[in-house]
Amino acid sequence: MIDKFRTLATKLADKMLVPATLEIEQGGNDRLTGRRSTNRFPVSCKAVIAPRKTMSANGILIVQSVATVTVKPNIGDKLLIGSSTYTFETVEEIAPDGEPIIWRGVVK
């Protein structure tokens, strides 16, 4: 059953998501200089941005932009779709059988 779902998810991603580039940031502290070095690696993927509306406990409407992507982002990674750039603030994996099929996160 899960294999059929995974195949369907792949087909939907091909139809609904657009080509994008995820800039994965990797870095660490240099022990010799004490400075943080950062490298960015571009990864081709498919993605879409959609609004998510939620109501806070005190009744305030909160609208956030949520990205759905086909590769695993990390918080702080940048997503480039067309001429727009988004930065991940949260990341959530969708894994119905324990194996992720897609990732979603709030972006700014």
Backbone torsions as a table, in degrees:
resi	resn	phi	psi	omega
1	MET	NA	-44.9	-178.5
2	ILE	-64.8	-36.5	178.7
3	ASP	-61.0	-39.3	177.1
4	LYS	-65.8	-39.9	178.3
5	PHE	-64.2	-41.9	179.6
6	ARG	-63.1	-41.1	177.7
7	THR	-63.5	-43.1	178.0
8	LEU	-63.2	-42.7	178.9
9	ALA	-61.0	-39.5	178.4
10	THR	-65.2	-43.9	179.0
11	LYS	-63.1	-42.6	178.6
12	LEU	-65.2	-38.8	178.5
13	ALA	-62.5	-40.2	179.2
14	ASP	-63.8	-33.9	-177.5
15	LYS	-86.9	-36.8	-170.0
16	MET	-97.6	-25.3	-176.3
17	LEU	-98.1	155.1	-178.0
18	VAL	-110.4	157.3	176.8
19	PRO	-59.3	139.0	-178.7
20	ALA	-150.0	172.6	175.4
21	THR	-128.1	127.8	175.2
22	LEU	-101.7	121.9	176.5
23	GLU	-94.1	103.1	-179.3
24	ILE	-83.5	127.2	-178.3
25	GLU	-98.9	125.0	175.2
26	GLN	-125.6	138.5	-179.8
27	GLY	-168.3	177.1	179.0
28	GLY	-168.8	175.0	179.2
29	ASN	-87.3	132.8	176.5
30	ASP	-82.0	117.8	-176.4
31	ARG	-66.2	-28.5	-178.3
32	LEU	-76.6	-42.8	-175.7
33	THR	-99.0	-19.4	-176.7
34	GLY	79.7	1.9	-179.1
35	ARG	-93.4	156.8	176.8
36	ARG	-94.0	127.8	176.1
37	SER	-106.3	143.4	-176.9
38	THR	-134.1	135.1	173.7
39	ASN	-122.2	143.1	176.7
40	ARG	-114.6	134.4	179.8
41	PHE	-120.6	118.2	179.2
42	PRO	-77.0	134.9	178.3
43	VAL	-128.8	125.3	177.4
44	SER	-72.2	141.2	-179.8
45	CYS	-156.9	-174.0	171.2
46	LYS	-121.7	146.3	-175.5
47	ALA	-157.6	166.5	173.1
48	VAL	-151.4	147.9	176.4
49	ILE	-111.1	133.7	178.7
50	ALA	-141.7	150.7	177.7
51	PRO	-78.7	147.9	172.6
52	ARG	-127.4	125.0	-179.4
53	LYS	-107.9	129.1	175.7
54	THR	-134.5	157.7	178.5
55	MET	-106.9	128.6	179.0
56	SER	-75.5	170.7	-178.2
57	ALA	-61.3	-28.6	-179.8
58	ASN	-98.0	17.0	171.7
59	GLY	86.2	12.8	179.6
60	ILE	-90.2	131.0	177.9
61	LEU	-76.5	126.0	179.6
62	ILE	-113.4	124.4	178.2
63	VAL	-113.5	124.9	179.9
64	GLN	-125.1	153.2	172.8
65	SER	-92.9	129.0	-179.0
66	VAL	-118.6	128.9	177.4
67	ALA	-99.9	137.3	171.7
68	THR	-114.3	125.0	-174.5
69	VAL	-133.3	159.6	-177.5
70	THR	-96.0	-1.6	175.0
71	VAL	-128.5	156.6	-174.3
72	LYS	-75.8	115.7	173.2
73	PRO	-91.7	165.2	171.8
74	ASN	-117.7	158.7	175.7
75	ILE	-59.2	131.2	-178.7
76	GLY	97.7	-16.5	177.3
77	ASP	-67.3	153.3	-178.7
78	LYS	-107.3	139.9	177.9
79	LEU	-115.5	124.9	179.6
80	LEU	-110.1	119.2	176.1
81	ILE	-126.1	114.0	-175.9
82	GLY	60.9	-126.8	179.9
83	SER	-98.1	6.4	-178.7
84	SER	-101.2	143.2	177.9
85	THR	-121.9	133.0	179.9
86	TYR	-124.9	149.1	177.9
87	THR	-116.9	131.0	-179.0
88	PHE	-73.6	129.4	174.9
89	GLU	-104.1	-29.0	175.2
90	THR	-138.5	158.9	176.4
91	VAL	-140.4	133.8	178.3
92	GLU	-134.8	131.4	177.8
93	GLU	-96.3	143.4	175.2
94	ILE	-103.1	111.3	-173.4
95	ALA	-140.7	80.2	-175.6
96	PRO	-62.3	-28.0	-180.0
97	ASP	-114.8	16.4	-177.9
98	GLY	94.8	-17.0	176.3
99	GLU	-103.2	120.5	-178.3
100	PRO	-62.2	138.3	175.7
101	ILE	-112.8	-21.3	-179.2
102	ILE	-163.3	158.1	179.1
103	TRP	-124.1	149.7	-178.9
104	ARG	-136.7	145.7	177.6
105	GLY	-162.7	154.4	175.5
106	VAL	-75.0	134.3	-179.9
107	VAL	-126.8	156.7	174.8
108	LYS	-123.5	NA	NA
